[in-house]
Amino acid sequence: MRIIAGQYKSRILSEPKGNVAHPMGERVRAALFNILHDVSGKTVLDAFAGSGALAIEAISRGAESAVAVEKDHRVYRVLKENIESIGLEDKIHFTRANVHQWLKNNEESDEKQNKRFDIIFADPPYDKYNSGQIQKLVPFLNEDGIFVLSHPSDEKSPKFDGLQLHSNHEYGNATLAVYN
């Protein structure tokens, strides 16, 4: 797996071994960033970060900062390794946590109480996909932000309170649902 474009183009990223994650393929990631167009200066939340490919790709393409949250300890090690190998610790805050607990802590923290993001990537494990849990991410999106959900293509894109489904893009077994 490699970074597709931007400052870190062609850098190789490690992938988690086994079935602990389903990294978004390069073709789908390229399509996603073509849909988003310019991410320069944006703040990004990579809610189910996996290898960190989405957060790293966003930074490579000019995003201001990113937060990458990953729960699985084995996958988190890969995420940390990828960010550190490129030297992006000052641009990507990464944490090992359940994203919903992290959001709750973020919401309650005085220093981060108003932390919202311009772009939220939600690419949860398909075997644990739950739109009710994904809804909890919505309050952390800036008013004019973009929310991207990757979900199994055999399921209909869910409705989320406070968001409008802008478009669906199907790639094999994955659908990218773009909301604003």
C-alpha positions as CSV (number, residue, x, y, z in Angstrom):
1,M,0.0,0.0,0.0
2,R,1.4,3.4,-0.9
3,I,0.5,7.1,-0.6
4,I,-1.1,8.1,-3.9
5,A,-0.4,11.9,-4.2
6,G,1.0,15.0,-2.6
7,Q,4.1,15.7,-0.6
8,Y,4.6,12.0,0.4
9,K,3.6,10.4,-2.9
10,S,4.8,6.9,-3.4
11,R,5.8,6.3,0.2
12,I,5.0,2.8,1.2
13,L,2.8,2.1,4.2
14,S,2.7,-1.0,6.3
15,E,-0.5,-3.0,6.5
16,P,-1.9,-4.9,9.4
17,K,-1.4,-8.7,9.1
18,G,-4.4,-11.0,9.1
19,N,-8.0,-10.1,9.1
20,V,-7.9,-7.5,11.9
21,A,-8.6,-4.6,9.5
22,H,-9.7,-4.0,5.9
23,P,-7.5,-1.3,4.5
24,M,-9.1,0.9,1.9
25,G,-7.5,0.0,-1.4
26,E,-5.5,2.5,-3.4
27,R,-8.1,2.7,-6.2
28,V,-10.9,3.5,-3.7
29,R,-8.7,6.0,-1.8
30,A,-7.8,7.7,-5.1
31,A,-11.4,8.0,-6.0
32,L,-12.3,9.3,-2.5
33,F,-9.7,12.1,-2.7
34,N,-10.9,12.9,-6.3
35,I,-14.4,13.3,-4.9
36,L,-13.1,15.6,-2.1
37,H,-10.9,17.6,-4.4
38,D,-8.8,20.0,-2.4
39,V,-8.2,19.2,1.3
40,S,-5.7,21.9,1.9
41,G,-5.9,23.5,5.3
42,K,-8.6,21.1,6.5
43,T,-8.8,19.3,9.8
44,V,-9.4,15.6,9.6
45,L,-10.7,12.9,11.9
46,D,-9.9,9.3,10.8
47,A,-12.3,7.6,13.1
48,F,-11.4,4.0,12.5
49,A,-7.9,4.6,11.4
50,G,-6.5,1.2,10.7
51,S,-3.1,1.7,9.0
52,G,-3.6,5.5,9.0
53,A,-3.7,5.6,5.2
54,L,-6.6,8.1,5.0
55,A,-5.1,10.5,7.6
56,I,-1.6,10.2,6.0
57,E,-3.0,10.7,2.5
58,A,-4.9,13.8,3.7
59,I,-1.8,15.3,5.2
60,S,0.2,14.5,2.1
61,R,-2.4,16.4,0.1
62,G,-2.2,19.5,2.3
63,A,-4.6,19.0,5.2
64,E,-3.6,21.1,8.2
65,S,-3.9,18.3,10.8
66,A,-5.5,14.9,11.5
67,V,-6.5,12.8,14.4
68,A,-6.3,9.0,13.9
69,V,-8.1,6.8,16.3
70,E,-7.7,3.0,16.3
71,K,-8.9,0.5,18.9
72,D,-7.1,-2.7,18.0
73,H,-3.6,-2.9,19.6
74,R,-2.1,-4.8,16.7
75,V,-3.4,-2.4,14.1
76,Y,-2.5,0.6,16.3
77,R,1.2,-0.5,16.2
78,V,1.1,-0.4,12.4
79,L,-0.7,3.0,12.5
80,K,2.0,4.4,14.8
81,E,4.8,2.9,12.7
82,N,3.4,4.4,9.5
83,I,3.1,7.9,11.0
84,E,6.5,7.8,12.7
85,S,8.3,6.4,9.6
86,I,7.2,9.5,7.6
87,G,7.8,11.9,10.5
88,L,4.2,13.1,10.8
89,E,3.9,13.1,14.6
90,D,3.5,16.9,14.5
91,K,0.6,16.7,12.0
92,I,-1.2,13.6,13.0
93,H,-2.3,13.0,16.6
94,F,-2.8,9.2,16.9
95,T,-4.4,7.4,19.8
96,R,-5.3,3.9,20.7
97,A,-8.9,4.0,21.9
98,N,-12.4,3.1,21.1
99,V,-13.5,6.0,18.9
100,H,-16.8,6.5,20.8
101,Q,-15.0,6.7,24.1
102,W,-12.4,9.0,22.6
103,L,-15.2,11.3,21.3
104,K,-16.9,11.3,24.7
105,N,-13.5,12.2,26.4
106,N,-12.9,14.8,23.7
107,E,-16.4,16.3,24.3
108,E,-15.8,16.5,28.0
109,S,-12.2,17.9,27.9
110,D,-12.0,21.6,28.7
111,E,-9.0,22.1,26.3
112,K,-10.7,20.3,23.4
113,Q,-14.3,21.0,24.1
114,N,-15.0,22.7,20.8
115,K,-12.9,20.4,18.7
116,R,-14.7,19.8,15.4
117,F,-13.4,18.6,12.1
118,D,-13.7,19.7,8.5
119,I,-13.6,16.1,7.2
120,I,-14.6,12.9,9.1
121,F,-13.6,9.6,7.6
122,A,-15.6,6.7,9.0
123,D,-14.3,3.4,7.7
124,P,-15.4,0.9,10.4
125,P,-14.7,-2.8,10.3
126,Y,-17.5,-4.2,8.1
127,D,-18.2,-7.0,10.5
128,K,-18.9,-4.5,13.2
129,Y,-20.6,-1.8,11.1
130,N,-23.4,-0.1,13.2
131,S,-24.9,3.1,11.8
132,G,-26.3,4.0,15.2
133,Q,-22.7,4.2,16.5
134,I,-21.5,6.1,13.4
135,Q,-24.2,8.7,14.2
136,K,-22.3,9.7,17.3
137,L,-19.5,11.1,15.1
138,V,-21.8,13.7,13.4
139,P,-21.7,16.3,16.2
140,F,-17.9,16.6,15.7
141,L,-18.2,17.7,12.1
142,N,-18.0,21.4,11.3
143,E,-21.1,23.0,10.0
144,D,-19.9,23.1,6.4
145,G,-17.8,19.8,6.8
146,I,-17.8,16.6,4.8
147,F,-18.6,13.2,6.3
148,V,-17.4,10.1,4.4
149,L,-18.7,6.7,5.4
150,S,-17.3,3.5,3.8
151,H,-19.8,0.7,4.2
152,P,-20.6,-2.7,2.6
153,S,-22.0,-2.2,-0.9
154,D,-24.8,-4.7,-0.1
155,E,-26.3,-2.3,2.5
156,K,-28.1,1.0,1.8
157,S,-26.4,4.2,2.9
158,P,-27.9,5.2,6.3
159,K,-29.5,8.5,7.1
160,F,-27.9,10.5,9.8
161,D,-29.5,13.3,11.8
162,G,-28.0,16.6,10.8
163,L,-26.5,15.4,7.5
164,Q,-27.6,15.2,3.9
165,L,-26.5,12.3,1.7
166,H,-24.7,14.0,-1.1
167,S,-23.6,11.0,-3.2
168,N,-22.8,7.3,-3.2
169,H,-19.9,5.8,-5.0
170,E,-19.7,2.0,-5.3
171,Y,-16.3,0.2,-5.7
172,G,-16.6,-3.6,-5.6
173,N,-17.8,-4.6,-2.0
174,A,-17.4,-1.0,-0.7
175,T,-19.6,2.0,-1.0
176,L,-18.4,5.5,-0.2
177,A,-21.3,7.6,1.1
178,V,-20.5,11.3,1.1
179,Y,-22.6,13.5,3.4
180,N,-22.6,17.2,4.1
